[in-house]
């Protein structure tokens, strides 16, 4: 009984697919990052998809191939802030059963989050108001 043959075509397709997915994810992230930055600097209502595209050096149809509209970008930002906040709560609860220590840890983590993701958090609170 010999060694089973590996179908190199399947390996290439799998590798190619994962590379395409990684590239697509990277592009979505860059668009979201730039949109968040511009929403922070100019405000959501004053930021156009044209401005986001120009800032990235791409066309508006390029952005539409990743996001339906500007609202979807803002919704994704909101979703991320909520997820980040939930992660802070989960991590804070894992350190102790003491309510005081949990709150202290949550505040510490949330402050770090706010510093690290300043623009995203600011957009969330600016536009939610």
Secondary structure, DSSP 4 states (H G I P E B T S, - for coil): --PPPP-HHHHHHHHHHHHHHHHHHHHHHHHHHHHHHHHHHH-TTT--HHHHHHHHTS-HHHHHTT-SSHHHHHHHHHHHHHHHHHHHHHHHHHH-S-HHHHHHHHHHHHHHHHHHTHHHHHHHHHHH-
